[in-house]
Amino acid sequence: MKIMVCLKQVPHQDARLDVRADGTWIQEDNIKFEINSYDTYALEEALRAKDEDDSTEVVAVSVGPDRVTQALRTALGMGADRAVHVNDPEAQGSDALGTAKILAAVAKEENPDIIYAGLMADDDNLAAVPPMLAELAGIASTTGALKVSKANGTVTVDREIEGGSHEVVEVQTPCLIAVQTGLNQVRYASLKGIMKAKKKPLDVKTAADLGLSGQVGAGAAKVKVESISPPPKGDRAEIIEGSAAEAAAGLMAKIKELGLL
Ligand SMILES: Cc1cc2nc3c(=O)[nH]c(=O)nc-3n(C[C@H](O)[C@H](O)[C@H](O)COP(=O)(O)OP(=O)(O)OC[C@H]3O[C@@H](n4cnc5c(N)ncnc54)[C@H](O)[C@@H]3O)c2cc1C
């Protein structure tokens, strides 16, 4: 079995984010990045399939600038066999469709049985790339996986739906599964794994290599980011003193005072 894992690199959760001078993106210099939290569960799920059957090949794929190499080396250190990095200035600024086109072109070359992706990106939260990728790759897909089991080409997915209810769906491979956080317990890359990762193949591709010249990137984006702005500074937080009971009573009084009840 071959499993492709889509990994997005996002600003580290503790990173201090400043808006770029042109107001359309964040200042990326001097901030730390990390693998999108949802994608760490996606990668772990693929590696567990490899634990079960060592003939399973796990390919980590990411679209982004030079900094993404670090995320892919981490994935190789955790146990992925190979990595594909689509690193091309022409691909920068791609909207969700552009990103999905690139990943679908890689999927066409790799021909995986399963594609694992995150339900959404921690930074842009679009939750759009995975279903778009599946559509462009012409494969079945489901999202919000909280439990995954596989048997004879059928993947059974327990997914969370409205109100915390669960729905169990079956998809035939090849398919894409977009995973929810909490799907599993994510492992850390071992020192031995990190050492081995240095020798594992990491292929770098361009839009042209994938036959996508002129079809991706900021130039081809159908959705343009007009502006981004930091969250508005909220009113001063108020500390409600006293015992738990007094604080609860104080909070209720405040809520009523604000007309929230
Ligand atoms: C400098 C800059 C400018 C941008 N300008 C625009 C713009 O003008 N318009 C616009 O719409 N978007 C723009 N984007 C891209 C946008 O930020 C999103 O990345 C893109 O729209 C996809 O949405 P998402 O990240 O919310 O992913 P989602 O739709 O939430 O998808 C989440 C899942 O898809 C997979 N995935 C997503 N991105 C990648 C990736 N790069 N590599 C591998 N797997 C991935 C992962 O598994 C991830 O968990 C820009 C990005 C940058 C860095």
The ligand as a MOL file (V3000), in Angstrom:
LIG
                    3D

  0  0  0     0  0            999 V3000
M  V30 BEGIN CTAB
M  V30 COUNTS 53 58 0 0 0
M  V30 BEGIN ATOM
M  V30 1 C 2.1710 34.6260 0.9950 0
M  V30 2 C 0.8430 33.9320 0.7750 0
M  V30 3 C -0.1360 34.5510 0.0360 0
M  V30 4 C -1.3640 33.8990 -0.1490 0
M  V30 5 N -2.3110 34.5490 -0.8760 0
M  V30 6 C -3.5020 33.9410 -1.0420 0
M  V30 7 C -4.5420 34.5720 -1.8040 0
M  V30 8 O -4.3840 35.6750 -2.3360 0
M  V30 9 N -5.7280 33.9310 -1.9140 0
M  V30 10 C -5.9510 32.7110 -1.2960 0
M  V30 11 O -7.0530 32.1760 -1.3880 0
M  V30 12 N -4.9840 32.0660 -0.5900 0
M  V30 13 C -3.7900 32.6670 -0.4760 0
M  V30 14 N -2.8220 32.0140 0.2150 0
M  V30 15 C -3.0210 30.5910 0.5890 0
M  V30 16 C -3.9100 30.3710 1.6510 0
M  V30 17 O -3.2600 30.8410 2.6670 0
M  V30 18 C -4.1950 28.9240 1.9300 0
M  V30 19 O -3.0300 28.2440 2.1960 0
M  V30 20 C -4.8820 28.1900 0.8490 0
M  V30 21 O -5.9830 28.9420 0.4540 0
M  V30 22 C -5.3490 26.8300 1.3860 0
M  V30 23 O -6.2040 26.9720 2.4510 0
M  V30 24 P -5.8160 26.4680 3.8980 0
M  V30 25 O -4.4000 26.7030 4.1110 0
M  V30 26 O -6.8060 27.0450 4.8440 0
M  V30 27 O -5.9970 24.9070 3.8270 0
M  V30 28 P -7.3090 24.0520 4.0660 0
M  V30 29 O -8.2470 24.2510 2.9400 0
M  V30 30 O -7.8080 24.2820 5.4470 0
M  V30 31 O -6.6860 22.5830 3.8930 0
M  V30 32 C -6.1300 21.9630 4.9750 0
M  V30 33 C -5.3630 20.7220 4.5890 0
M  V30 34 O -4.9370 20.7080 3.2240 0
M  V30 35 C -3.5680 20.2880 3.1220 0
M  V30 36 N -2.7930 21.4620 2.6830 0
M  V30 37 C -3.1740 22.7860 2.6590 0
M  V30 38 N -2.1570 23.5710 2.2080 0
M  V30 39 C -1.1170 22.7130 1.9440 0
M  V30 40 C 0.2240 22.8900 1.4750 0
M  V30 41 N 0.6880 24.1120 1.1810 0
M  V30 42 N 1.0140 21.7870 1.3320 0
M  V30 43 C 0.5430 20.5370 1.6180 0
M  V30 44 N -0.7110 20.2900 2.0970 0
M  V30 45 C -1.5260 21.3640 2.2480 0
M  V30 46 C -3.1360 19.8720 4.5420 0
M  V30 47 O -3.3590 18.4970 4.7330 0
M  V30 48 C -4.0890 20.6850 5.4050 0
M  V30 49 O -4.3900 20.0980 6.6560 0
M  V30 50 C -1.5910 32.6140 0.3940 0
M  V30 51 C -0.5960 31.9770 1.1460 0
M  V30 52 C 0.6160 32.6230 1.3220 0
M  V30 53 C 1.6870 31.9410 2.1450 0
M  V30 END ATOM
M  V30 BEGIN BOND
M  V30 1 1 1 2
M  V30 2 1 2 3
M  V30 3 2 2 52
M  V30 4 2 3 4
M  V30 5 1 4 5
M  V30 6 1 4 50
M  V30 7 2 5 6
M  V30 8 1 6 7
M  V30 9 1 6 13
M  V30 10 2 7 8
M  V30 11 1 7 9
M  V30 12 1 9 10
M  V30 13 2 10 11
M  V30 14 1 10 12
M  V30 15 2 12 13
M  V30 16 1 13 14
M  V30 17 1 14 15
M  V30 18 1 14 50
M  V30 19 1 15 16
M  V30 20 1 16 17
M  V30 21 1 16 18
M  V30 22 1 18 19
M  V30 23 1 18 20
M  V30 24 1 20 21
M  V30 25 1 20 22
M  V30 26 1 22 23
M  V30 27 1 23 24
M  V30 28 2 24 25
M  V30 29 1 24 26
M  V30 30 1 24 27
M  V30 31 1 27 28
M  V30 32 2 28 29
M  V30 33 1 28 30
M  V30 34 1 28 31
M  V30 35 1 31 32
M  V30 36 1 32 33
M  V30 37 1 33 34
M  V30 38 1 33 48
M  V30 39 1 34 35
M  V30 40 1 35 36
M  V30 41 1 35 46
M  V30 42 1 36 37
M  V30 43 1 36 45
M  V30 44 2 37 38
M  V30 45 1 38 39
M  V30 46 1 39 40
M  V30 47 2 39 45
M  V30 48 1 40 41
M  V30 49 2 40 42
M  V30 50 1 42 43
M  V30 51 2 43 44
M  V30 52 1 44 45
M  V30 53 1 46 47
M  V30 54 1 46 48
M  V30 55 1 48 49
M  V30 56 2 50 51
M  V30 57 1 51 52
M  V30 58 1 52 53
M  V30 END BOND
M  V30 END CTAB
M  END
